[in-house]
Structure formats: structure tokens, C-alpha cells
Amino acid sequence: MQIDVNELGMRRKFEEEVGRYNKFRKEVLRLSDKPLSRDEIDIKTYAKYVLREGSNEEKRELLGAVKSKLILKNREVVLGKE
């Protein structure tokens, strides 16, 4: 079973983060080589990163975009049957 993520909400946030990263590389790190495009990063990898490293607010926003039913069972989050 796959998680159904609100693609529009996640895509917008994802594109904002890529833009923010590119700006950081250019202005702070002074790296002027090829900027990262959104096609080079998988949205699934981004979601995993947010769940591991993001703030509570970022995690809440990500999980709010999940349309599938999530169930906490034996200290694990599993997808509910629809």
C-alpha cells in the first residue's frame, strides 16, 4: 500500500525548500556552480528527511498532507485499511 500524499501542498513546500537551498549555496557558501533542480531530489526522500530532521512544525505539516489513515500500533505507525 502506498501513502497518498497531498501532492500539491507537498510539491509547493518542496519547491520552496529547493529554492531556499540554492539561495543558501549562492549567498552563504558562495558556490556558483549549477543550482540544484527539483527533479534531482525525490519527494519521498525529502519526506523521510523532514520526518528525521525537521522541526515539530515541519513534521506536523507533512503528516497533515497525508490522506491515508495512519494508525499507531505496537510503537509503529502503519497505514490503515481503507
mmCIF file of the N, C-alpha and C atoms, coordinates in Angstrom:
data_MODEL
# 
_entry.id   MODEL 
# 
loop_
_atom_site.group_PDB 
_atom_site.id 
_atom_site.type_symbol 
_atom_site.label_atom_id 
_atom_site.label_alt_id 
_atom_site.label_comp_id 
_atom_site.label_asym_id 
_atom_site.label_entity_id 
_atom_site.label_seq_id 
_atom_site.pdbx_PDB_ins_code 
_atom_site.Cartn_x 
_atom_site.Cartn_y 
_atom_site.Cartn_z 
_atom_site.occupancy 
_atom_site.B_iso_or_equiv 
_atom_site.pdbx_formal_charge 
_atom_site.auth_seq_id 
_atom_site.auth_comp_id 
_atom_site.auth_asym_id 
_atom_site.auth_atom_id 
_atom_site.pdbx_PDB_model_num 
ATOM 1   N N  . MET A 1 1  ? 0.847   -1.177 0.000   1.00 0.00 ? 1  MET A N  1 
ATOM 2   C CA . MET A 1 1  ? 0.000   0.000  0.000   1.00 0.00 ? 1  MET A CA 1 
ATOM 3   C C  . MET A 1 1  ? 0.892   1.240  0.000   1.00 0.00 ? 1  MET A C  1 
ATOM 4   N N  . GLN A 1 2  ? 0.530   2.229  -0.773  1.00 0.00 ? 2  GLN A N  1 
ATOM 5   C CA . GLN A 1 2  ? 1.291   3.472  -0.853  1.00 0.00 ? 2  GLN A CA 1 
ATOM 6   C C  . GLN A 1 2  ? 0.585   4.573  -0.083  1.00 0.00 ? 2  GLN A C  1 
ATOM 7   N N  . ILE A 1 3  ? 1.365   5.471  0.474   1.00 0.00 ? 3  ILE A N  1 
ATOM 8   C CA . ILE A 1 3  ? 0.799   6.624  1.161   1.00 0.00 ? 3  ILE A CA 1 
ATOM 9   C C  . ILE A 1 3  ? 0.361   7.632  0.113   1.00 0.00 ? 3  ILE A C  1 
ATOM 10  N N  . ASP A 1 4  ? -0.869  8.089  0.249   1.00 0.00 ? 4  ASP A N  1 
ATOM 11  C CA . ASP A 1 4  ? -1.398  9.108  -0.649  1.00 0.00 ? 4  ASP A CA 1 
ATOM 12  C C  . ASP A 1 4  ? -1.093  10.469 -0.029  1.00 0.00 ? 4  ASP A C  1 
ATOM 13  N N  . VAL A 1 5  ? -0.183  11.201 -0.625  1.00 0.00 ? 5  VAL A N  1 
ATOM 14  C CA . VAL A 1 5  ? 0.225   12.499 -0.096  1.00 0.00 ? 5  VAL A CA 1 
ATOM 15  C C  . VAL A 1 5  ? -0.417  13.591 -0.930  1.00 0.00 ? 5  VAL A C  1 
ATOM 16  N N  . ASN A 1 6  ? -0.862  14.646 -0.263  1.00 0.00 ? 6  ASN A N  1 
ATOM 17  C CA . ASN A 1 6  ? -1.415  15.796 -0.966  1.00 0.00 ? 6  ASN A CA 1 
ATOM 18  C C  . ASN A 1 6  ? -0.299  16.375 -1.824  1.00 0.00 ? 6  ASN A C  1 
ATOM 19  N N  . GLU A 1 7  ? -0.252  15.971 -3.053  1.00 0.00 ? 7  GLU A N  1 
ATOM 20  C CA . GLU A 1 7  ? 0.855   16.302 -3.959  1.00 0.00 ? 7  GLU A CA 1 
ATOM 21  C C  . GLU A 1 7  ? 1.032   17.808 -4.122  1.00 0.00 ? 7  GLU A C  1 
ATOM 22  N N  . LEU A 1 8  ? -0.053  18.550 -4.189  1.00 0.00 ? 8  LEU A N  1 
ATOM 23  C CA . LEU A 1 8  ? 0.039   19.992 -4.394  1.00 0.00 ? 8  LEU A CA 1 
ATOM 24  C C  . LEU A 1 8  ? 0.698   20.689 -3.206  1.00 0.00 ? 8  LEU A C  1 
ATOM 25  N N  . GLY A 1 9  ? 0.247   20.383 -2.000  1.00 0.00 ? 9  GLY A N  1 
ATOM 26  C CA . GLY A 1 9  ? 0.816   21.001 -0.805  1.00 0.00 ? 9  GLY A CA 1 
ATOM 27  C C  . GLY A 1 9  ? 2.265   20.622 -0.600  1.00 0.00 ? 9  GLY A C  1 
ATOM 28  N N  . MET A 1 10 ? 2.587   19.358 -0.786  1.00 0.00 ? 10 MET A N  1 
ATOM 29  C CA . MET A 1 10 ? 3.961   18.892 -0.614  1.00 0.00 ? 10 MET A CA 1 
ATOM 30  C C  . MET A 1 10 ? 4.854   19.444 -1.713  1.00 0.00 ? 10 MET A C  1 
ATOM 31  N N  . ARG A 1 11 ? 4.361   19.492 -2.927  1.00 0.00 ? 11 ARG A N  1 
ATOM 32  C CA . ARG A 1 11 ? 5.160   19.982 -4.050  1.00 0.00 ? 11 ARG A CA 1 
ATOM 33  C C  . ARG A 1 11 ? 5.545   21.443 -3.828  1.00 0.00 ? 11 ARG A C  1 
ATOM 34  N N  . ARG A 1 12 ? 4.590   22.254 -3.362  1.00 0.00 ? 12 ARG A N  1 
ATOM 35  C CA . ARG A 1 12 ? 4.859   23.669 -3.104  1.00 0.00 ? 12 ARG A CA 1 
ATOM 36  C C  . ARG A 1 12 ? 5.935   23.819 -2.034  1.00 0.00 ? 12 ARG A C  1 
ATOM 37  N N  . LYS A 1 13 ? 5.802   23.099 -0.942  1.00 0.00 ? 13 LYS A N  1 
ATOM 38  C CA . LYS A 1 13 ? 6.781   23.172 0.148   1.00 0.00 ? 13 LYS A CA 1 
ATOM 39  C C  . LYS A 1 13 ? 8.144   22.687 -0.333  1.00 0.00 ? 13 LYS A C  1 
ATOM 40  N N  . PHE A 1 14 ? 8.143   21.635 -1.108  1.00 0.00 ? 14 PHE A N  1 
ATOM 41  C CA . PHE A 1 14 ? 9.368   21.055 -1.643  1.00 0.00 ? 14 PHE A CA 1 
ATOM 42  C C  . PHE A 1 14 ? 10.092  22.067 -2.530  1.00 0.00 ? 14 PHE A C  1 
ATOM 43  N N  . GLU A 1 15 ? 9.367   22.735 -3.413  1.00 0.00 ? 15 GLU A N  1 
ATOM 44  C CA . GLU A 1 15 ? 9.966   23.728 -4.304  1.00 0.00 ? 15 GLU A CA 1 
ATOM 45  C C  . GLU A 1 15 ? 10.504  24.925 -3.523  1.00 0.00 ? 15 GLU A C  1 
ATOM 46  N N  . GLU A 1 16 ? 9.808   25.327 -2.466  1.00 0.00 ? 16 GLU A N  1 
ATOM 47  C CA . GLU A 1 16 ? 10.306  26.407 -1.612  1.00 0.00 ? 16 GLU A CA 1 
ATOM 48  C C  . GLU A 1 16 ? 11.635  26.018 -0.974  1.00 0.00 ? 16 GLU A C  1 
ATOM 49  N N  . GLU A 1 17 ? 11.733  24.781 -0.500  1.00 0.00 ? 17 GLU A N  1 
ATOM 50  C CA . GLU A 1 17 ? 12.962  24.316 0.150   1.00 0.00 ? 17 GLU A CA 1 
ATOM 51  C C  . GLU A 1 17 ? 14.131  24.241 -0.833  1.00 0.00 ? 17 GLU A C  1 
ATOM 52  N N  . VAL A 1 18 ? 13.867  23.794 -2.054  1.00 0.00 ? 18 VAL A N  1 
ATOM 53  C CA . VAL A 1 18 ? 14.931  23.733 -3.065  1.00 0.00 ? 18 VAL A CA 1 
ATOM 54  C C  . VAL A 1 18 ? 15.415  25.146 -3.381  1.00 0.00 ? 18 VAL A C  1 
ATOM 55  N N  . GLY A 1 19 ? 14.486  26.090 -3.523  1.00 0.00 ? 19 GLY A N  1 
ATOM 56  C CA . GLY A 1 19 ? 14.862  27.483 -3.770  1.00 0.00 ? 19 GLY A CA 1 
ATOM 57  C C  . GLY A 1 19 ? 15.667  28.063 -2.620  1.00 0.00 ? 19 GLY A C  1 
ATOM 58  N N  . ARG A 1 20 ? 15.244  27.751 -1.409  1.00 0.00 ? 20 ARG A N  1 
ATOM 59  C CA . ARG A 1 20 ? 15.960  28.227 -0.220  1.00 0.00 ? 20 ARG A CA 1 
ATOM 60  C C  . ARG A 1 20 ? 17.365  27.644 -0.162  1.00 0.00 ? 20 ARG A C  1 
ATOM 61  N N  . TYR A 1 21 ? 17.496  26.368 -0.497  1.00 0.00 ? 21 TYR A N  1 
ATOM 62  C CA . TYR A 1 21 ? 18.801  25.704 -0.510  1.00 0.00 ? 21 TYR A CA 1 
ATOM 63  C C  . TYR A 1 21 ? 19.727  26.343 -1.547  1.00 0.00 ? 21 TYR A C  1 
ATOM 64  N N  . ASN A 1 22 ? 19.201  26.573 -2.741  1.00 0.00 ? 22 ASN A N  1 
ATOM 65  C CA . ASN A 1 22 ? 20.010  27.188 -3.802  1.00 0.00 ? 22 ASN A CA 1 
ATOM 66  C C  . ASN A 1 22 ? 20.465  28.595 -3.409  1.00 0.00 ? 22 ASN A C  1 
ATOM 67  N N  . LYS A 1 23 ? 19.583  29.348 -2.779  1.00 0.00 ? 23 LYS A N  1 
ATOM 68  C CA . LYS A 1 23 ? 19.939  30.695 -2.331  1.00 0.00 ? 23 LYS A CA 1 
ATOM 69  C C  . LYS A 1 23 ? 21.032  30.627 -1.262  1.00 0.00 ? 23 LYS A C  1 
ATOM 70  N N  . PHE A 1 24 ? 20.919  29.672 -0.342  1.00 0.00 ? 24 PHE A N  1 
ATOM 71  C CA . PHE A 1 24 ? 21.931  29.476 0.701   1.00 0.00 ? 24 PHE A CA 1 
ATOM 72  C C  . PHE A 1 24 ? 23.284  29.140 0.081   1.00 0.00 ? 24 PHE A C  1 
ATOM 73  N N  . ARG A 1 25 ? 23.286  28.224 -0.892  1.00 0.00 ? 25 ARG A N  1 
ATOM 74  C CA . ARG A 1 25 ? 24.535  27.846 -1.571  1.00 0.00 ? 25 ARG A CA 1 
ATOM 75  C C  . ARG A 1 25 ? 25.187  29.053 -2.232  1.00 0.00 ? 25 ARG A C  1 
ATOM 76  N N  . LYS A 1 26 ? 24.368  29.877 -2.870  1.00 0.00 ? 26 LYS A N  1 
ATOM 77  C CA . LYS A 1 26 ? 24.900  31.020 -3.617  1.00 0.00 ? 26 LYS A CA 1 
ATOM 78  C C  . LYS A 1 26 ? 25.386  32.137 -2.689  1.00 0.00 ? 26 LYS A C  1 
ATOM 79  N N  . GLU A 1 27 ? 24.570  32.500 -1.710  1.00 0.00 ? 27 GLU A N  1 
ATOM 80  C CA . GLU A 1 27 ? 24.875  33.664 -0.886  1.00 0.00 ? 27 GLU A CA 1 
ATOM 81  C C  . GLU A 1 27 ? 25.778  33.367 0.307   1.00 0.00 ? 27 GLU A C  1 
ATOM 82  N N  . VAL A 1 28 ? 25.610  32.229 0.943   1.00 0.00 ? 28 VAL A N  1 
ATOM 83  C CA . VAL A 1 28 ? 26.387  31.932 2.147   1.00 0.00 ? 28 VAL A CA 1 
ATOM 84  C C  . VAL A 1 28 ? 27.642  31.138 1.821   1.00 0.00 ? 28 VAL A C  1 
ATOM 85  N N  . LEU A 1 29 ? 27.482  30.079 1.061   1.00 0.00 ? 29 LEU A N  1 
ATOM 86  C CA . LEU A 1 29 ? 28.629  29.228 0.741   1.00 0.00 ? 29 LEU A CA 1 
ATOM 87  C C  . LEU A 1 29 ? 29.419  29.736 -0.456  1.00 0.00 ? 29 LEU A C  1 
ATOM 88  N N  . ARG A 1 30 ? 28.847  30.691 -1.173  1.00 0.00 ? 30 ARG A N  1 
ATOM 89  C CA . ARG A 1 30 ? 29.471  31.288 -2.362  1.00 0.00 ? 30 ARG A CA 1 
ATOM 90  C C  . ARG A 1 30 ? 29.817  30.238 -3.428  1.00 0.00 ? 30 ARG A C  1 
ATOM 91  N N  . LEU A 1 31 ? 28.914  29.291 -3.581  1.00 0.00 ? 31 LEU A N  1 
ATOM 92  C CA . LEU A 1 31 ? 29.069  28.274 -4.623  1.00 0.00 ? 31 LEU A CA 1 
ATOM 93  C C  . LEU A 1 31 ? 28.236  28.709 -5.819  1.00 0.00 ? 31 LEU A C  1 
ATOM 94  N N  . SER A 1 32 ? 28.881  28.934 -6.929  1.00 0.00 ? 32 SER A N  1 
ATOM 95  C CA . SER A 1 32 ? 28.161  29.435 -8.099  1.00 0.00 ? 32 SER A CA 1 
ATOM 96  C C  . SER A 1 32 ? 27.971  28.368 -9.171  1.00 0.00 ? 32 SER A C  1 
ATOM 97  N N  . ASP A 1 33 ? 28.310  27.121 -8.839  1.00 0.00 ? 33 ASP A N  1 
ATOM 98  C CA . ASP A 1 33 ? 28.107  26.069 -9.832  1.00 0.00 ? 33 ASP A CA 1 
ATOM 99  C C  . ASP A 1 33 ? 26.611  25.804 -10.013 1.00 0.00 ? 33 ASP A C  1 
ATOM 100 N N  . LYS A 1 34 ? 26.297  24.845 -10.829 1.00 0.00 ? 34 LYS A N  1 
ATOM 101 C CA . LYS A 1 34 ? 24.916  24.546 -11.211 1.00 0.00 ? 34 LYS A CA 1 
ATOM 102 C C  . LYS A 1 34 ? 23.999  24.401 -9.990  1.00 0.00 ? 34 LYS A C  1 
ATOM 103 N N  . PRO A 1 35 ? 22.919  25.202 -9.932  1.00 0.00 ? 35 PRO A N  1 
ATOM 104 C CA . PRO A 1 35 ? 21.977  25.057 -8.818  1.00 0.00 ? 35 PRO A CA 1 
ATOM 105 C C  . PRO A 1 35 ? 21.222  23.735 -8.914  1.00 0.00 ? 35 PRO A C  1 
ATOM 106 N N  . LEU A 1 36 ? 20.758  23.263 -7.799  1.00 0.00 ? 36 LEU A N  1 
ATOM 107 C CA . LEU A 1 36 ? 20.028  22.007 -7.714  1.00 0.00 ? 36 LEU A CA 1 
ATOM 108 C C  . LEU A 1 36 ? 18.625  22.193 -8.272  1.00 0.00 ? 36 LEU A C  1 
ATOM 109 N N  . SER A 1 37 ? 18.193  21.289 -9.123  1.00 0.00 ? 37 SER A N  1 
ATOM 110 C CA . SER A 1 37 ? 16.826  21.368 -9.646  1.00 0.00 ? 37 SER A CA 1 
ATOM 111 C C  . SER A 1 37 ? 15.944  20.427 -8.844  1.00 0.00 ? 37 SER A C  1 
ATOM 112 N N  . ARG A 1 38 ? 14.644  20.708 -8.847  1.00 0.00 ? 38 ARG A N  1 
ATOM 113 C CA . ARG A 1 38 ? 13.729  19.879 -8.061  1.00 0.00 ? 38 ARG A CA 1 
ATOM 114 C C  . ARG A 1 38 ? 13.637  18.459 -8.606  1.00 0.00 ? 38 ARG A C  1 
ATOM 115 N N  . ASP A 1 39 ? 14.010  18.265 -9.876  1.00 0.00 ? 39 ASP A N  1 
ATOM 116 C CA . ASP A 1 39 ? 13.965  16.931 -10.466 1.00 0.00 ? 39 ASP A CA 1 
ATOM 117 C C  . ASP A 1 39 ? 15.085  16.035 -9.945  1.00 0.00 ? 39 ASP A C  1 
ATOM 118 N N  . GLU A 1 40 ? 16.111  16.638 -9.354  1.00 0.00 ? 40 GLU A N  1 
ATOM 119 C CA . GLU A 1 40 ? 17.242  15.866 -8.856  1.00 0.00 ? 40 GLU A CA 1 
ATOM 120 C C  . GLU A 1 40 ? 16.982  15.269 -7.470  1.00 0.00 ? 40 GLU A C  1 
ATOM 121 N N  . ILE A 1 41 ? 15.905  15.697 -6.817  1.00 0.00 ? 41 ILE A N  1 
ATOM 122 C CA . ILE A 1 41 ? 15.578  15.207 -5.486  1.00 0.00 ? 41 ILE A CA 1 
ATOM 123 C C  . ILE A 1 41 ? 14.212  14.542 -5.539  1.00 0.00 ? 41 ILE A C  1 
ATOM 124 N N  . ASP A 1 42 ? 14.107  13.388 -4.926  1.00 0.00 ? 42 ASP A N  1 
ATOM 125 C CA . ASP A 1 42 ? 12.857  12.650 -4.870  1.00 0.00 ? 42 ASP A CA 1 
ATOM 126 C C  . ASP A 1 42 ? 12.016  13.177 -3.709  1.00 0.00 ? 42 ASP A C  1 
ATOM 127 N N  . ILE A 1 43 ? 10.726  13.378 -3.933  1.00 0.00 ? 43 ILE A N  1 
ATOM 128 C CA . ILE A 1 43 ? 9.855   13.906 -2.886  1.00 0.00 ? 43 ILE A CA 1 
ATOM 129 C C  . ILE A 1 43 ? 9.756   12.925 -1.716  1.00 0.00 ? 43 ILE A C  1 
ATOM 130 N N  . LYS A 1 44 ? 9.877   11.633 -1.993  1.00 0.00 ? 44 LYS A N  1 
ATOM 131 C CA . LYS A 1 44 ? 9.848   10.620 -0.929  1.00 0.00 ? 44 LYS A CA 1 
ATOM 132 C C  . LYS A 1 44 ? 11.075  10.770 -0.029  1.00 0.00 ? 44 LYS A C  1 
ATOM 133 N N  . THR A 1 45 ? 12.227  11.009 -0.630  1.00 0.00 ? 45 THR A N  1 
ATOM 134 C CA . THR A 1 45 ? 13.453  11.215 0.136   1.00 0.00 ? 45 THR A CA 1 
ATOM 135 C C  . THR A 1 45 ? 13.335  12.482 0.978   1.00 0.00 ? 45 THR A C  1 
ATOM 136 N N  . TYR A 1 46 ? 12.738  13.516 0.404   1.00 0.00 ? 46 TYR A N  1 
ATOM 137 C CA . TYR A 1 46 ? 12.521  14.762 1.140   1.00 0.00 ? 46 TYR A CA 1 
ATOM 138 C C  . TYR A 1 46 ? 11.610  14.519 2.346   1.00 0.00 ? 46 TYR A C  1 
ATOM 139 N N  . ALA A 1 47 ? 10.541  13.754 2.159   1.00 0.00 ? 47 ALA A N  1 
ATOM 140 C CA . ALA A 1 47 ? 9.616   13.460 3.258   1.00 0.00 ? 47 ALA A CA 1 
ATOM 141 C C  . ALA A 1 47 ? 10.329  12.702 4.379   1.00 0.00 ? 47 ALA A C  1 
ATOM 142 N N  . LYS A 1 48 ? 11.159  11.731 4.022   1.00 0.00 ? 48 LYS A N  1 
ATOM 143 C CA . LYS A 1 48 ? 11.920  10.990 5.033   1.00 0.00 ? 48 LYS A CA 1 
ATOM 144 C C  . LYS A 1 48 ? 12.853  11.916 5.797   1.00 0.00 ? 48 LYS A C  1 
ATOM 145 N N  . TYR A 1 49 ? 13.488  12.830 5.085   1.00 0.00 ? 49 TYR A N  1 
ATOM 146 C CA . TYR A 1 49 ? 14.394  13.788 5.722   1.00 0.00 ? 49 TYR A CA 1 
ATOM 147 C C  . TYR A 1 49 ? 13.632  14.661 6.722   1.00 0.00 ? 49 TYR A C  1 
ATOM 148 N N  . VAL A 1 50 ? 12.473  15.162 6.318   1.00 0.00 ? 50 VAL A N  1 
ATOM 149 C CA . VAL A 1 50 ? 11.678  16.013 7.204   1.00 0.00 ? 50 VAL A CA 1 
ATOM 150 C C  . VAL A 1 50 ? 11.270  15.239 8.452   1.00 0.00 ? 50 VAL A C  1 
ATOM 151 N N  . LEU A 1 51 ? 10.868  13.983 8.297   1.00 0.00 ? 51 LEU A N  1 
ATOM 152 C CA . LEU A 1 51 ? 10.459  13.189 9.458   1.00 0.00 ? 51 LEU A CA 1 
ATOM 153 C C  . LEU A 1 51 ? 11.623  12.894 10.397  1.00 0.00 ? 51 LEU A C  1 
ATOM 154 N N  . ARG A 1 52 ? 12.825  12.781 9.855   1.00 0.00 ? 52 ARG A N  1 
ATOM 155 C CA . ARG A 1 52 ? 14.009  12.528 10.695  1.00 0.00 ? 52 ARG A CA 1 
ATOM 156 C C  . ARG A 1 52 ? 14.584  13.803 11.293  1.00 0.00 ? 52 ARG A C  1 
ATOM 157 N N  . GLU A 1 53 ? 14.700  14.844 10.481  1.00 0.00 ? 53 GLU A N  1 
ATOM 158 C CA . GLU A 1 53 ? 15.472  16.026 10.874  1.00 0.00 ? 53 GLU A CA 1 
ATOM 159 C C  . GLU A 1 53 ? 14.654  17.303 11.041  1.00 0.00 ? 53 GLU A C  1 
ATOM 160 N N  . GLY A 1 54 ? 13.408  17.291 10.629  1.00 0.00 ? 54 GLY A N  1 
ATOM 161 C CA . GLY A 1 54 ? 12.615  18.516 10.648  1.00 0.00 ? 54 GLY A CA 1 
ATOM 162 C C  . GLY A 1 54 ? 12.132  18.906 12.033  1.00 0.00 ? 54 GLY A C  1 
ATOM 163 N N  . SER A 1 55 ? 11.669  20.134 12.142  1.00 0.00 ? 55 SER A N  1 
ATOM 164 C CA . SER A 1 55 ? 11.089  20.611 13.400  1.00 0.00 ? 55 SER A CA 1 
ATOM 165 C C  . SER A 1 55 ? 9.718   19.957 13.584  1.00 0.00 ? 55 SER A C  1 
ATOM 166 N N  . ASN A 1 56 ? 9.170   20.076 14.786  1.00 0.00 ? 56 ASN A N  1 
ATOM 167 C CA . ASN A 1 56 ? 7.840   19.518 15.037  1.00 0.00 ? 56 ASN A CA 1 
ATOM 168 C C  . ASN A 1 56 ? 6.806   20.137 14.102  1.00 0.00 ? 56 ASN A C  1 
ATOM 169 N N  . GLU A 1 57 ? 6.947   21.418 13.827  1.00 0.00 ? 57 GLU A N  1 
ATOM 170 C CA . GLU A 1 57 ? 6.020   22.099 12.921  1.00 0.00 ? 57 GLU A CA 1 
ATOM 171 C C  . GLU A 1 57 ? 6.107   21.527 11.505  1.00 0.00 ? 57 GLU A C  1 
ATOM 172 N N  . GLU A 1 58 ? 7.326   21.280 11.022  1.00 0.00 ? 58 GLU A N  1 
ATOM 173 C CA . GLU A 1 58 ? 7.509   20.713 9.679   1.00 0.00 ? 58 GLU A CA 1 
ATOM 174 C C  . GLU A 1 58 ? 6.945   19.296 9.609   1.00 0.00 ? 58 GLU A C  1 
ATOM 175 N N  . LYS A 1 59 ? 7.159   18.515 10.652  1.00 0.00 ? 59 LYS A N  1 
ATOM 176 C CA . LYS A 1 59 ? 6.627   17.150 10.689  1.00 0.00 ? 59 LYS A CA 1 
ATOM 177 C C  . LYS A 1 59 ? 5.103   17.170 10.695  1.00 0.00 ? 59 LYS A C  1 
ATOM 178 N N  . ARG A 1 60 ? 4.523   18.068 11.479  1.00 0.00 ? 60 ARG A N  1 
ATOM 179 C CA . ARG A 1 60 ? 3.071   18.196 11.552  1.00 0.00 ? 60 ARG A CA 1 
ATOM 180 C C  . ARG A 1 60 ? 2.494   18.580 10.186  1.00 0.00 ? 60 ARG A C  1 
ATOM 181 N N  . GLU A 1 61 ? 3.153   19.510 9.510   1.00 0.00 ? 61 GLU A N  1 
ATOM 182 C CA . GLU A 1 61 ? 2.707   19.940 8.182   1.00 0.00 ? 61 GLU A CA 1 
ATOM 183 C C  . GLU A 1 61 ? 2.769   18.782 7.186   1.00 0.00 ? 61 GLU A C  1 
ATOM 184 N N  . LEU A 1 62 ? 3.849   18.012 7.232   1.00 0.00 ? 62 LEU A N  1 
ATOM 185 C CA . LEU A 1 62 ? 3.997   16.870 6.334   1.00 0.00 ? 62 LEU A CA 1 
ATOM 186 C C  . LEU A 1 62 ? 2.916   15.827 6.594   1.00 0.00 ? 62 LEU A C  1 
ATOM 187 N N  . LEU A 1 63 ? 2.720   15.468 7.858   1.00 0.00 ? 63 LEU A N  1 
ATOM 188 C CA . LEU A 1 63 ? 1.719   14.455 8.185   1.00 0.00 ? 63 LEU A CA 1 
ATOM 189 C C  . LEU A 1 63 ? 0.303   14.949 7.918   1.00 0.00 ? 63 LEU A C  1 
ATOM 190 N N  . GLY A 1 64 ? 0.102   16.265 7.964   1.00 0.00 ? 64 GLY A N  1 
ATOM 191 C CA . GLY A 1 64 ? -1.200  16.826 7.628   1.00 0.00 ? 64 GLY A CA 1 
ATOM 192 C C  . GLY A 1 64 ? -1.533  16.670 6.153   1.00 0.00 ? 64 GLY A C  1 
ATOM 193 N N  . ALA A 1 65 ? -0.517  16.497 5.333   1.00 0.00 ? 65 ALA A N  1 
ATOM 194 C CA . ALA A 1 65 ? -0.726  16.329 3.894   1.00 0.00 ? 65 ALA A CA 1 
ATOM 195 C C  . ALA A 1 65 ? -0.992  14.877 3.512   1.00 0.00 ? 65 ALA A C  1 
ATOM 196 N N  . VAL A 1 66 ? -0.808  13.959 4.464   1.00 0.00 ? 66 VAL A N  1 
ATOM 197 C CA . VAL A 1 66 ? -1.042  12.539 4.188   1.00 0.00 ? 66 VAL A CA 1 
ATOM 198 C C  . VAL A 1 66 ? -2.540  12.281 4.231   1.00 0.00 ? 66 VAL A C  1 
ATOM 199 N N  . LYS A 1 67 ? -3.067  11.719 3.171   1.00 0.00 ? 67 LYS A N  1 
ATOM 200 C CA . LYS A 1 67 ? -4.500  11.457 3.097   1.00 0.00 ? 67 LYS A CA 1 
ATOM 201 C C  . LYS A 1 67 ? -4.863  10.073 3.627   1.00 0.00 ? 67 LYS A C  1 
ATOM 202 N N  . SER A 1 68 ? -3.911  9.166  3.668   1.00 0.00 ? 68 SER A N  1 
ATOM 203 C CA . SER A 1 68 ? -4.172  7.820  4.163   1.00 0.00 ? 68 SER A CA 1 
ATOM 204 C C  . SER A 1 68 ? -4.360  7.846  5.672   1.00 0.00 ? 68 SER A C  1 
ATOM 205 N N  . LYS A 1 69 ? -5.070  6.864  6.185   1.00 0.00 ? 69 LYS A N  1 
ATOM 206 C CA . LYS A 1 69 ? -5.291  6.746  7.617   1.00 0.00 ? 69 LYS A CA 1 
ATOM 207 C C  . LYS A 1 69 ? -4.036  6.154  8.256   1.00 0.00 ? 69 LYS A C  1 
ATOM 208 N N  . LEU A 1 70 ? -3.499  6.829  9.265   1.00 0.00 ? 70 LEU A N  1 
ATOM 209 C CA . LEU A 1 70 ? -2.312  6.355  9.969   1.00 0.00 ? 70 LEU A CA 1 
ATOM 210 C C  . LEU A 1 70 ? -2.729  5.820  11.332  1.00 0.00 ? 70 LEU A C  1 
ATOM 211 N N  . ILE A 1 71 ? -2.199  4.650  11.706  1.00 0.00 ? 71 ILE A N  1 
ATOM 212 C CA . ILE A 1 71 ? -2.534  4.014  12.976  1.00 0.00 ? 71 ILE A CA 1 
ATOM 213 C C  . ILE A 1 71 ? -1.244  3.733  13.729  1.00 0.00 ? 71 ILE A C  1 
ATOM 214 N N  . LEU A 1 72 ? -1.228  4.081  15.022  1.00 0.00 ? 72 LEU A N  1 
ATOM 215 C CA . LEU A 1 72 ? -0.088  3.774  15.875  1.00 0.00 ? 72 LEU A CA 1 
ATOM 216 C C  . LEU A 1 72 ? -0.348  2.415  16.504  1.00 0.00 ? 72 LEU A C  1 
ATOM 217 N N  . LYS A 1 73 ? 0.492   1.432  16.166  1.00 0.00 ? 73 LYS A N  1 
ATOM 218 C CA . LYS A 1 73 ? 0.284   0.062  16.625  1.00 0.00 ? 73 LYS A CA 1 
ATOM 219 C C  . LYS A 1 73 ? 1.630   -0.520 17.031  1.00 0.00 ? 73 LYS A C  1 
ATOM 220 N N  . ASN A 1 74 ? 1.741   -0.942 18.276  1.00 0.00 ? 74 ASN A N  1 
ATOM 221 C CA . ASN A 1 74 ? 2.990   -1.515 18.789  1.00 0.00 ? 74 ASN A CA 1 
ATOM 222 C C  . ASN A 1 74 ? 4.182   -0.597 18.545  1.00 0.00 ? 74 ASN A C  1 
ATOM 223 N N  . ARG A 1 75 ? 3.991   0.682  18.837  1.00 0.00 ? 75 ARG A N  1 
ATOM 224 C CA . ARG A 1 75 ? 5.041   1.695  18.704  1.00 0.00 ? 75 ARG A CA 1 
ATOM 225 C C  . ARG A 1 75 ? 5.502   1.921  17.264  1.00 0.00 ? 75 ARG A C  1 
ATOM 226 N N  . GLU A 1 76 ? 4.692   1.531  16.299  1.00 0.00 ? 76 GLU A N  1 
ATOM 227 C CA . GLU A 1 76 ? 4.980   1.750  14.887  1.00 0.00 ? 76 GLU A CA 1 
ATOM 228 C C  . GLU A 1 76 ? 3.778   2.422  14.238  1.00 0.00 ? 76 GLU A C  1 
ATOM 229 N N  . VAL A 1 77 ? 4.048   3.260  13.272  1.00 0.00 ? 77 VAL A N  1 
ATOM 230 C CA . VAL A 1 77 ? 2.974   3.883  12.505  1.00 0.00 ? 77 VAL A CA 1 
ATOM 231 C C  . VAL A 1 77 ? 2.736   3.022  11.276  1.00 0.00 ? 77 VAL A C  1 
ATOM 232 N N  . VAL A 1 78 ? 1.496   2.572  11.119  1.00 0.00 ? 78 VAL A N  1 
ATOM 233 C CA . VAL A 1 78 ? 1.136   1.734  9.972   1.00 0.00 ? 78 VAL A CA 1 
ATOM 234 C C  . VAL A 1 78 ? -0.028  2.392  9.233   1.00 0.00 ? 78 VAL A C  1 
ATOM 235 N N  . LEU A 1 79 ? -0.178  2.024  7.976   1.00 0.00 ? 79 LEU A N  1 
ATOM 236 C CA . LEU A 1 79 ? -1.285  2.536  7.172   1.00 0.00 ? 79 LEU A CA 1 
ATOM 237 C C  . LEU A 1 79 ? -2.541  1.753  7.489   1.00 0.00 ? 79 LEU A C  1 
ATOM 238 N N  . GLY A 1 80 ? -3.636  2.477  7.691   1.00 0.00 ? 80 GLY A N  1 
ATOM 239 C CA . GLY A 1 80 ? -4.913  1.835  7.936   1.00 0.00 ? 80 GLY A CA 1 
ATOM 240 C C  . GLY A 1 80 ? -5.523  1.346  6.643   1.00 0.00 ? 80 GLY A C  1 
ATOM 241 N N  . LYS A 1 81 ? -6.352  0.331  6.752   1.00 0.00 ? 81 LYS A N  1 
ATOM 242 C CA . LYS A 1 81 ? -7.038  -0.186 5.565   1.00 0.00 ? 81 LYS A CA 1 
ATOM 243 C C  . LYS A 1 81 ? -8.207  0.717  5.249   1.00 0.00 ? 81 LYS A C  1 
ATOM 244 N N  . GLU A 1 82 ? -8.347  1.022  3.973   1.00 0.00 ? 82 GLU A N  1 
ATOM 245 C CA . GLU A 1 82 ? -9.409  1.937  3.541   1.00 0.00 ? 82 GLU A CA 1 
ATOM 246 C C  . GLU A 1 82 ? -10.644 1.189  3.153   1.00 0.00 ? 82 GLU A C  1 
# 
